[in-house]
Amino acid sequence: MTNEEAKKEIRDYCNRQGRFQEAREMVGMEASEIPALFISYFDKLGRDDQLVLVEALVQTAIGQSDGLSDCLPVAILTLSRLCAERRDAGVGRYLALLEREFSDPQHVENWIRCGDTARLPSGSSFKQHWNYGSLLHRLLILIGSHGYQDTEEYIKQRAISPAFKASLVRNSESATPPPMPTTR
């Protein structure tokens, strides 16, 4: 799989086309199964193709894929789903890049000044909304990062959105695997 082929698959998934067109029929509770379509496809790929697809997803999630800016939220959610499923998807190879994206001063300043809006921006403007920061935060936790914590504290102290602050707490509570039980 080439990077361009991977981008086409991401676009198809985002737009519910091609191999993902059955997602168009999924509504209500059934729509929660749409990510499973992608996971199933991902599992059928060979390791090299999986790595190319993950690289394209990361590029899309941080806004570095031309023509895929509308797929940015879907890409970051898909990466989180891959990590949450405990798949060795190769996302950890991009840990430093994702940590830099989360701690980027311009992003952080945008997020802490962003209030709670009824409608999320689309495309590359999504990166300016605190929801992008929250999604990156969750992904970093799922990958096993510890490089986000200073930025997390800074945001918690300064963000004007109570929902943003609460999302960071929820991410930490829900994305962290429970500790292993101890024996006596």
C-alpha positions in Angstrom: 0.0 0.0 0.0 1.3 3.4 -0.9 0.7 6.6 1.1 -1.7 7.8 -1.5 -3.7 4.5 -1.4 -3.8 4.8 2.4 -5.1 8.4 2.1 -7.8 7.1 -0.3 -8.9 4.5 2.3 -9.0 7.2 5.0 -11.1 9.5 2.7 -13.4 6.6 1.9 -13.8 5.7 5.6 -14.4 9.4 6.5 -17.0 9.8 3.7 -18.5 6.2 4.1 -17.6 5.3 0.5 -16.0 2.3 -1.2 -15.4 -0.6 1.2 -17.0 1.5 4.0 -20.2 2.3 2.2 -22.3 0.0 4.4 -21.7 2.6 7.2 -24.2 4.9 5.4 -27.0 2.6 6.5 -25.9 2.5 10.2 -28.0 4.8 12.3 -28.8 5.2 16.0 -27.0 2.7 18.2 -25.9 0.7 15.2 -23.7 3.7 14.2 -21.5 3.0 17.2 -20.3 0.0 15.2 -18.9 2.1 12.3 -15.3 2.1 13.8 -15.5 -1.7 13.9 -15.6 -1.7 10.0 -12.3 0.1 10.0 -10.7 -2.2 12.6 -11.9 -5.2 10.7 -10.3 -3.8 7.5 -7.1 -2.9 9.4 -6.8 -6.4 10.8 -6.9 -8.0 7.4 -3.9 -5.9 6.2 -0.4 -7.1 6.3 2.0 -5.5 8.8 3.7 -3.2 6.2 0.3 -2.0 4.9 -0.9 -1.4 8.5 2.2 0.8 9.2 1.6 2.8 6.0 -2.1 3.3 7.0 -1.1 4.4 10.5 1.4 6.9 9.1 -1.3 8.4 6.9 -3.7 8.5 9.8 -1.2 10.4 11.9 -0.5 12.8 9.1 -4.2 13.4 8.7 -4.7 13.7 12.5 -2.2 16.5 12.7 -3.3 18.3 9.6 -0.4 17.3 7.3 -2.3 15.5 4.6 -3.4 17.6 1.7 -7.0 17.3 0.9 -7.9 15.4 4.1 -8.5 18.3 6.5 -12.2 17.3 6.8 -11.1 13.9 8.0 -8.9 15.2 10.8 -11.4 14.4 13.7 -12.1 10.9 12.2 -8.4 10.2 11.9 -7.6 11.0 15.5 -10.6 9.1 16.7 -9.6 6.1 14.6 -6.0 6.2 16.0 -7.5 6.2 19.5 -9.7 3.3 18.7 -6.7 1.3 17.3 -4.8 2.0 20.5 -7.7 1.3 22.8 -8.2 -2.1 21.2 -4.6 -2.8 22.3 -3.4 -3.4 18.8 0.3 -3.0 18.0 -0.6 -0.6 15.3 2.7 1.2 15.3 1.2 4.5 16.6 3.9 4.6 19.3 6.4 5.4 16.5 4.8 8.8 16.3 4.8 9.5 20.0 7.2 12.5 19.9 5.4 14.0 17.0 2.0 13.7 18.7 3.5 15.1 22.0 4.8 18.1 20.1 1.4 18.7 18.5 -0.3 18.6 22.0 2.2 20.9 23.5 2.4 23.4 20.6 2.1 26.8 22.3 -0.2 28.2 19.6 -2.6 25.2 19.9 -2.6 25.4 23.7 -3.3 29.2 23.7 -6.2 28.6 21.3 -7.6 25.8 23.4 -7.5 27.6 26.7 -9.3 30.6 25.2 -11.9 28.5 23.5 -15.2 28.3 25.3 -17.9 25.7 24.9 -19.5 26.1 21.5 -22.6 24.4 20.2 -21.0 23.7 16.9 -17.5 22.3 16.3 -15.4 23.9 13.5 -14.5 21.6 10.6 -11.4 21.0 8.6 -8.1 22.4 9.8 -10.0 24.9 12.0 -10.9 21.9 14.2 -7.3 22.1 15.5 -8.1 25.5 17.1 -10.9 24.0 19.2 -10.3 22.4 22.6 -11.9 19.2 21.4 -8.8 18.6 19.3 -6.6 19.0 22.4 -8.9 16.6 24.3 -8.7 14.0 21.5 -4.8 14.3 21.3 -4.7 14.1 25.1 -6.6 10.8 25.1 -4.5 9.4 22.3 -1.3 10.2 24.1 -2.5 8.4 27.2 -3.5 5.4 25.2 -0.1 5.3 23.6 1.5 5.4 27.0 3.0 8.9 26.9 4.1 10.8 29.9 5.2 13.8 27.9 1.8 15.5 28.0 1.5 16.0 31.8 3.1 19.5 32.0 0.8 20.8 29.2 -2.2 19.1 30.8 -1.6 20.9 34.1 -1.1 24.2 32.3 -4.4 23.8 30.5 -6.3 22.7 33.6 -5.1 25.9 35.4 -6.0 28.3 32.6 -8.7 26.9 30.3 -12.0 28.9 30.3 -14.0 25.8 29.3 -15.1 23.7 32.3 -16.0 21.0 29.7 -12.4 20.9 28.4 -11.0 20.6 31.9 -13.5 17.8 32.7 -12.6 16.0 29.4 -9.0 15.9 30.5 -9.9 14.3 33.8 -12.2 11.8 32.1 -9.5 10.9 29.6 -7.0 10.2 32.4 -9.6 8.1 34.3 -10.9 6.1 31.4 -7.9 5.8 29.1 -5.5 4.6 31.7 -5.6 0.8 32.1 -6.4 -0.3 35.7 -3.4 -1.3 37.8 -2.6 -5.0 38.0 -4.0 -6.6 41.2 -1.5 -7.3 43.9 -1.1 -10.6 45.7 -0.7 -10.8 49.4 
